[in-house]
């Protein structure tokens, strides 16, 4: 190996370590801010339908702008400049969200700011994915991202639990003060993430093949990637029917307080957290598709289990919820790692920004559609309303519909081992 290649290998290894540090700072921001956005919407007294819109529409709007990310990349000719700039802008939007939510009682104005926030946040994904796809050797991707994700989840867990304690301690005196504190922590952490992104090695603009012309997924060379994106989008549709309403369900129907909510969110992450190294090794060993197939089947069951929780004795709700959420975290962690690895396999190192943007666009579209459908179902009166309170019966109908769609997507794409996404 030449001295030049040795130096570059050393720089890349150092950058991969820095990336883990950067991700840990990002995790603190996510655990302090984005984990509790749903609770923030709840404290602002928005309805279930409004919360569904606030949780899903911004992802859709953010995904619409992904086609412009590649153009900005070719304009700046640097992933580093693009991502760092977006992170700084994102940090400025966090206090904006808080102040507008607290001071201005206008749902549509607030929704617009949330949309801008997610446009900026989501636009970082494509250039970052392309960047890391170059730095991480294909034979080690499962292991590297598994290890990196595990460390990041630890910081996410600690920050989210700490934020939950802050919210719980201020819930009776001034709950909005608690959100102000955790959002401030998020601003500092996101700026820390930007600093470490800036410290990473970035390959020269000419070193990575990124087409400037528009890519069409209908082209024959992308037929397998098109199937993957179709499955991914329909899966996200099925998840987001009920997903945005989980925070509402836990707070309103299962009557958890903030400290119980923090325990549920964070303790359940431990199993998923410590499984990531295992998932990474198994994905490298057996391939992504087997992991995707069996975790997706398990995930289809969870909405039904959440319905059952409602009918258990009150003293059993929290421990049973933690068990269900823990197993869900295990399955979602393995599936997410396998899906990201599968995307790299489909892209084979070419046009990563555009192809990742395509995935993000369709995911965002179907996340919004799923959330919209779920939100609309909460406005329908169901016959079982006379058996339990109206709010619970509506959410149970949403959960049941979500489970049916999840099973249907699994049957279409993954019902036998010969089918691959």
C-alpha positions in Angstrom: 0.0 0.0 0.0 1.4 3.4 -1.0 2.1 6.1 1.7 -0.7 8.2 0.1 -3.2 5.4 0.5 -2.0 4.7 4.1 -2.5 8.4 5.0 -5.9 8.4 3.5 -6.9 5.2 5.3 -5.8 6.7 8.6 -7.7 9.9 7.9 -10.9 7.9 7.1 -10.6 5.8 10.3 -10.2 9.0 12.3 -13.3 10.5 10.6 -15.3 7.4 11.4 -14.5 7.9 15.1 -15.3 11.6 14.8 -18.6 10.6 13.2 -19.6 8.6 16.2 -18.8 11.6 18.5 -20.8 13.9 16.2 -23.7 11.4 16.2 -23.7 11.4 20.0 -24.1 15.2 20.1 -26.9 14.9 17.6 -28.5 12.2 19.8 -28.6 14.6 22.7 -30.5 17.1 20.5 -32.9 14.5 19.3 -33.5 13.1 22.8 -34.1 16.6 24.2 -36.1 18.1 21.4 -37.6 15.9 18.7 -38.5 13.1 21.2 -40.8 15.5 23.1 -42.3 17.5 20.2 -45.5 15.4 20.5 -45.7 16.2 24.2 -45.1 19.9 23.4 -48.0 19.8 20.9 -50.1 18.1 23.6 -49.2 20.8 26.2 -50.2 23.5 23.7 -53.7 21.8 23.7 -53.9 20.8 20.1 -56.4 18.1 19.1 -55.5 14.5 18.1 -56.1 15.4 14.4 -53.9 18.6 14.7 -51.2 16.6 16.4 -51.3 14.0 13.5 -50.9 16.8 11.0 -48.1 18.4 13.0 -46.3 15.1 13.2 -46.6 13.9 9.6 -47.2 16.9 7.3 -43.7 18.4 8.0 -42.1 15.2 6.9 -44.0 15.3 3.6 -43.1 19.0 3.0 -39.5 18.3 3.9 -39.4 15.4 1.5 -40.7 17.7 -1.3 -37.5 19.7 -1.1 -35.2 16.8 -1.4 -34.9 17.1 -5.2 -33.1 20.5 -4.5 -30.5 19.0 -2.2 -28.5 17.6 -5.1 -28.5 21.0 -6.8 -27.2 22.7 -3.6 -24.5 20.0 -3.3 -23.3 20.7 -6.9 -23.4 24.4 -6.2 -21.3 24.3 -3.0 -19.3 21.2 -4.2 -19.0 20.2 -0.6 -21.2 18.0 1.6 -19.5 19.5 4.7 -20.5 23.1 3.9 -24.0 22.0 3.0 -24.6 19.9 6.2 -22.9 22.3 8.6 -24.9 25.2 7.2 -28.2 23.3 7.5 -27.4 22.3 11.1 -26.7 25.9 12.2 -30.0 26.9 10.6 -31.8 24.0 12.3 -30.3 25.2 15.7 -31.8 28.7 15.2 -35.2 27.2 14.4 -35.5 25.3 17.7 -36.1 28.4 19.9 -38.3 29.8 17.1 -40.6 26.8 17.4 -40.8 27.3 21.2 -41.5 31.0 21.1 -44.1 30.8 18.4 -45.8 27.8 20.1 -46.0 29.7 23.4 -46.6 33.2 22.3 -48.7 33.0 19.1 -52.0 31.0 19.1 -52.1 30.3 15.4 -52.1 26.6 14.3 -51.2 27.3 10.7 -48.4 29.6 11.4 -47.0 27.1 14.0 -47.4 24.3 11.4 -45.4 26.4 8.9 -42.5 26.8 11.2 -42.5 23.1 12.0 -42.4 22.3 8.3 -39.4 24.6 7.8 -37.7 22.9 10.6 -38.1 19.5 9.1 -37.2 20.7 5.6 -33.8 21.7 7.1 -33.5 18.6 9.2 -34.4 16.1 6.5 -32.2 17.8 3.9 -29.1 16.8 5.9 -29.8 13.1 5.3 -28.9 12.7 1.7 -25.5 14.4 1.7 -24.6 12.7 5.0 -25.6 9.2 3.7 -23.6 9.8 0.5 -20.6 10.9 2.6 -20.7 7.9 5.0 -21.3 5.5 2.1 -17.9 6.6 0.7 -16.1 6.4 4.1 -17.4 3.1 5.4 -16.2 -0.1 3.6 -19.1 -2.2 2.3 -18.0 -5.3 4.1 -18.1 -3.5 7.4 -21.2 -1.4 7.1 -23.5 -3.5 9.2 -20.9 -3.7 12.1 -19.9 -0.1 11.9 -23.4 1.4 11.8 -24.5 -1.1 14.4 -21.7 0.0 16.8 -22.2 3.7 16.0 -26.0 3.4 16.5 -25.5 1.7 19.8 -23.3 4.5 21.2 -25.6 7.1 19.8 -28.7 5.4 21.3 -27.0 5.6 24.7 -26.7 9.3 24.5 -30.2 9.6 23.2 -31.5 7.4 26.0 -29.7 9.5 28.7 -30.7 12.8 27.3 -34.3 11.8 26.8 -34.6 10.4 30.3 -33.0 13.6 31.7 -35.4 15.7 29.6 -38.3 13.7 31.0 -37.2 14.3 34.5 -37.0 18.1 33.8 -40.5 18.0 32.3 -42.0 16.1 35.2 -40.4 18.3 37.8 -41.9 21.4 36.1 -45.3 19.9 35.1 -47.2 21.2 38.1 -45.6 24.6 38.4 -44.7 25.7 34.8 -44.6 22.9 32.2 -43.6 25.4 29.5 -40.5 26.3 31.4 -39.5 22.7 31.3 -39.8 22.6 27.5 -37.7 25.8 27.4 -34.9 24.2 29.3 -34.8 21.0 27.3 -35.0 22.9 24.0 -32.1 25.0 25.1 -30.1 21.8 25.7 -31.0 20.7 22.2 -29.7 23.9 20.7 -26.3 23.5 22.3 -26.1 19.8 21.4 -26.9 20.5 17.7 -24.2 23.1 17.5 -21.8 20.6 19.0 -22.9 18.1 16.2 -22.2 20.8 13.6 -18.7 21.3 15.0 -17.7 17.7 14.7 -19.3 17.3 11.3 -16.9 20.2 10.3 -14.0 18.2 11.7 -14.6 15.1 9.6 -12.6 14.3 6.4 -14.5 14.9 3.2 -13.4 13.4 -0.1 -12.8 15.7 -3.0 -15.8 16.7 -5.0 -14.6 14.8 -8.0 -13.9 11.6 -6.1 -17.5 10.5 -5.7 -19.8 9.8 -8.6 -22.8 12.1 -8.1 -24.9 12.7 -11.3 -26.0 16.3 -11.8 -28.7 15.2 -14.3 -32.1 14.1 -12.9 -32.5 10.3 -12.2 -35.7 8.5 -13.2 -36.5 5.4 -11.2 -38.5 4.0 -14.1 -35.3 3.3 -15.9 -34.6 -0.5 -16.0 -31.3 -0.2 -14.1 -33.3 1.0 -11.0 -36.1 -1.6 -11.1 -34.8 -3.4 -7.9 -34.3 -0.1 -6.1 -37.8 1.0 -7.2 -39.3 -2.1 -5.6 -37.3 -1.4 -2.4 -38.5 2.2 -2.2 -42.1 1.1 -2.9 -42.0 -1.4 0.0 -40.3 1.1 2.2 -42.9 3.8 1.5 -45.9 1.5 2.0 -44.4 0.3 5.2 -44.0 3.8 6.5 -47.6 4.5 5.5 -48.7 1.6 7.7 -46.5 2.6 10.6 -47.6 6.3 10.5 -51.3 5.6 10.7 -50.9 4.9 14.4 -47.4 6.1 15.2 -48.0 9.8 15.6 -50.9 9.1 18.0 -48.9 6.9 20.4 -47.9 9.9 22.5 -51.5 11.0 22.7 -52.6 7.4 23.6 -50.0 7.1 26.4 -50.8 10.5 27.9 -54.6 10.7 27.5 -55.9 7.1 27.5 -53.3 5.2 29.5 -52.9 8.2 31.8 -49.1 8.1 32.1 -47.4 11.2 33.6 -44.2 12.6 32.3 -41.9 10.6 34.4 -43.7 7.4 33.4 -43.6 8.5 29.8 -39.8 9.0 30.1 -39.4 5.6 31.6 -41.5 4.0 28.9 -39.6 5.8 26.1 -36.1 5.3 27.5 -36.2 1.9 29.3 -37.8 0.4 26.2 -34.9 1.6 24.1 -32.4 -0.4 26.2 -33.1 -3.7 24.4 -33.0 -2.1 21.0 -29.9 -0.2 22.0 -27.9 -3.2 23.1 -29.1 -5.3 20.2 -27.5 -3.1 17.6 -24.1 -4.7 17.6 -25.8 -8.1 17.3 -28.0 -6.9 14.4 -25.0 -5.4 12.6 -23.0 -8.7 12.8 -26.0 -10.7 11.7 -26.7 -8.4 8.7 -23.1 -8.7 7.6 -23.3 -12.5 8.0 -26.7 -13.4 6.6 -27.7 -10.3 4.6 -30.3 -7.6 5.0 -33.4 -9.2 3.5 -33.8 -12.0 6.2 -33.7 -9.4 8.9 -36.2 -7.1 7.1 -38.6 -10.1 6.5 -38.9 -11.3 10.1 -38.7 -8.0 11.9 -41.4 -6.6 9.7 -43.8 -9.5 10.5 -43.3 -8.9 14.2 -43.9 -5.1 13.9 -47.3 -5.8 12.4 -48.5 -7.2 15.7 -47.7 -4.3 18.0 -50.8 -2.1 17.3 -53.0 -5.0 18.5 -50.9 -5.4 21.6 -51.4 -1.7 22.5 -55.2 -2.2 22.3 -55.0 -5.1 24.7 -53.0 -2.9 27.2 -56.0 -0.6 27.6 -58.1 -3.5 29.1 -55.5 -4.6 31.6 -55.6 -3.4 35.3 -54.3 0.1 35.8 -51.3 -1.1 37.9 -50.2 -3.5 35.1 -50.3 -0.9 32.3 -46.9 0.6 32.7 -44.9 -2.6 33.1 -46.7 -4.3 30.2 -46.2 -1.2 28.1 -42.5 -1.2 28.8 -42.3 -4.9 27.8 -44.2 -4.2 24.5 -42.3 -1.1 23.7 -39.0 -2.9 24.4 -39.7 -5.7 22.0 -40.9 -3.1 19.5 -37.7 -1.2 19.9 -35.7 -4.4 19.3 -37.6 -5.2 16.1 -37.6 -1.6 14.7 -33.8 -1.3 15.5 -33.0 -4.4 13.5 -35.3 -3.5 10.6 -34.0 0.1 10.4 -30.4 -1.0 10.3 -31.1 -3.6 7.7 -33.2 -1.2 5.5 -30.4 1.4 5.5 -27.8 -1.3 4.6 -30.1 -2.6 1.9 -30.3 0.9 0.4 -26.5 1.0 0.2 -26.5 -2.4 -1.6 -29.0 -1.0 -4.2 -27.0 2.2 -4.8 -23.6 0.5 -5.1 -21.8 3.7 -4.5 -23.3 5.7 -7.4 -25.6 8.8 -7.3 -26.1 8.4 -3.6 -27.5 11.9 -2.9 -30.2 11.7 -5.6 -31.2 8.1 -4.8 -31.3 8.7 -1.1 -33.4 11.8 -1.8 -35.8 9.7 -3.8 -36.3 7.4 -0.9 -36.8 10.3 1.5 -39.3 11.9 -0.8 -41.5 8.9 -1.1 -41.1 8.0 2.6 -42.2 11.5 3.5 -45.2 11.4 1.2 -46.5 8.1 2.6 -45.7 9.1 6.2 -47.9 12.1 5.7 -50.7 10.1 4.0 -50.6 7.5 6.8 -50.8 10.2 9.5 -53.6 12.0 7.6 -55.6 8.7 7.4 -55.0 8.0 11.1 -56.0 11.6 12.0 -59.2 11.4 9.9 -60.1 8.1 11.6 -60.0 9.8 15.0 -62.8 12.1 13.8 -65.1 9.1 13.0 -67.6 7.8 15.5 -67.5 4.1 15.9 -70.2 1.7 17.2 -68.0 0.6 20.1 -68.0 4.1 21.6 -70.8 3.1 24.0 -68.5 0.5 25.5 -65.6 2.8 26.4 -64.9 6.5 26.1 -65.1 7.9 22.6 -61.4 8.9 22.4 -60.1 5.4 23.2 -62.5 3.6 20.8 -61.3 5.9 17.9 -57.6 5.3 18.7 -58.2 1.5 18.9 -59.9 1.6 15.5 -56.8 3.5 14.2 -54.5 0.8 15.7 -56.5 -2.0 14.2 -56.4 -0.5 10.8 -52.7 0.1 11.0 -52.1 -3.6 11.9 -54.1 -4.8 9.0 -52.2 -2.6 6.5 -48.9 -3.7 8.0 -49.8 -7.4 7.5 -51.0 -6.6 3.9 -47.7 -5.0 3.0 -45.8 -7.9 4.4 -47.9 -10.4 2.5 -47.4 -8.6 -0.8 -43.6 -8.1 -0.5 -42.2 -10.6 2.0 -44.6 -13.6 2.4 -41.9 -16.1 1.4 -38.1 -16.2 1.5 -37.7 -15.9 -2.3 -39.2 -12.4 -2.3 -36.7 -9.7 -1.8 -36.9 -5.9 -1.5 
